[in-house]
Amino acid sequence: MSELDTARTGTAPSAPAVLHMVCGNIGAGKSTLTKRLATEPKTVLISEDDWLTLLYPNEIHAIADYVRCAGRLREAIASHVEALLAAGTSVVLDFPSNTVKSRTWARSLFERAGAAHCLHYLDVPDDVCKARLRARNLSGQHPFETTDKEFDQITSHFIAPTAEEGYNVVRYC
């Protein structure tokens, strides 16, 4: 908004929209953090687990199922996320940005929208994550259960963000 627009409307320019991404192992606390981030004004939360549960009920039984369905979801929502960001609404993506490829996808969204970004990296030890997963599995309140074996398989693909990737990283230990 230019100074002339500010004078006409009586409003100050607003801060640019931000795409919030989360990175960390299963059970690190990504969903808890994203819910907190989404309480900020003009901010919406988009949860991968919620959408996958609604779009693919009883279809995700193995890691390959998740990869297939999550890929479709990312393709489907990309232009919507870009539109929200371009309209000045910040977006909190509760999608794991745990690989260079997944972060590159998210980068394409905020760059095309001309938005700011923040990569929240939850650096939590595996034993803590596994204990949280076991408790979550027992509670029955999460749509997906993850075994220790699946945790190990999934986390073997995890790549922590590096400075060379050029993200604005906030690290939580």
N, C-alpha and C positions, 0 to 999 in steps of 0.2 A: 504494500500500500504506500503510495507516495505521500509527501507532506500535504499536497493539495487534497488528496482523498481524505486524509486525516482531518483537515480543516473543514471539509464538506460534511463528513459524517460525525465528527466529534469523537471518534474512537481512535485509539492508538493501534499501530500495527500489532498483530498477534505473533506469538512465537511460531516458528515453523513446525509443521507436524513432524513427529518422530516415529520411526519404525523401531520398536523394541523387539529384539531377538533374544532367545535364551539358549544357553549351551551348558550341558552337564549331563552326567549319567542318569539313568533311570533311578528315581528315588532321591535325587539330589535336592529337590525342592523347587523345580522349575515352575510347576503349576501353582504352587503357593505364592511364589514371587510374582508370577504374571497376574494373579488376582489382585495383589496389592498394587502393582503398577497401573492396572486398569482403573483404579479409583481416582486417578487424576482427571481434571476437567478435559472435555473434548477428546476422550480416549476410549477406544473400544478394544475388547478382548476377543480374539478368535482362537478357539481351542481345537487343536487337531483331534484330540480324543473325543470331544463332544461331536464333532462333525463325522468322524469315522464311525462312531457308534450309531448315529442317525442314518447315514448313507449306506453303510455296509453291515447291517445287523446280522450277527451270526456268520459272517464271512471271514473274519480274521482269526485264524487258529494257529498260524505259524508266521515266522518272520517274513517269509516270502509273500504271504498274504498282505501283511502290513505294508511292505515296500510297494507292492502293486497298488493298493488302495490309496496310500498316502501320496504316491506320485500323481494319481488322478485328481486327488483333492487339490494339490498344489497347482496343477494346471487350471483347474476350475476357478479357484479363488484369486489367482494372480491379478487379473485386471480389476477386480473389486477392491483388493487391498490398495492397488495403485490409485484408484479413484478416490478412496477414502483419504489417503495421504495427500493427494493433489488438492482435495477440498479443504484441507487444513485439520483433518481429524487424525490424531495419533493412533497408531495401531500397535497392540501388544500381541505378538504371535506366540502362542503357546504351542510351538512346533520345535522339535529339537534341531538346533543349528549345530549339530555335532560333527559335521564333516565339512571339508572344503566345498564340496558340491552343494550341500544344503545351504551353506552361507553364501555361496555365489548366487543361488536362486534368490535369496532374500536381498542381496545387494542389488540385483536387477530391479527389484520392486522399488526400493527407496531411490535409486538413481533415476529411473524413468519418471518417478513422481516428483523429483526435485526435493525430496524430504531429507531430514536429518536421520541419524540412526544411533542406536546404542546396542551393543552386544553384551548381555549380562551373562558372565561365565561363573557358574556355580562349581567350584573346585572342592568337591566333597569326597572323602575317602570311600573306597569301594565297600568296606565293611559297614560303614554307616548307611550307605545306600541300600545294601542288601537287607539290613535290619529293618529299615523303613519299608522296603518292598514286602517283606514277610508280614509286617503289621498291616500294611495296606491290603494285601491278599486276604488276610484273616478277617478284616473289617467288612469285606464284600461291597465296599462303597465305590470301588473303581471299576470301570467297564472292562478292563483288561488285567489279567493276572500274569505275573512274570516269575518264572522259576529262577533259581540261582544259575542253572545251566544256560538259560536264555539270556540272563543278565550278562554272563561272561561272553556269550556269543555276540551280543549286541555291542557291548563295550569294547570288544576287540576292533571295532570299526571307528571308534571315537578318535578324533584328532583335535587336540586343543588348539584354540586360535593362536596365531603367531603375529608378531608385530608387522611382518612382511605382508600380511593380508590387508592391513590398513584399516581395521575397524576401530571404532571408539569402544573400548572394552572396559566394563566395570567388573572386577573380579570379587567374588564372595568366597571366603574360606571357612 
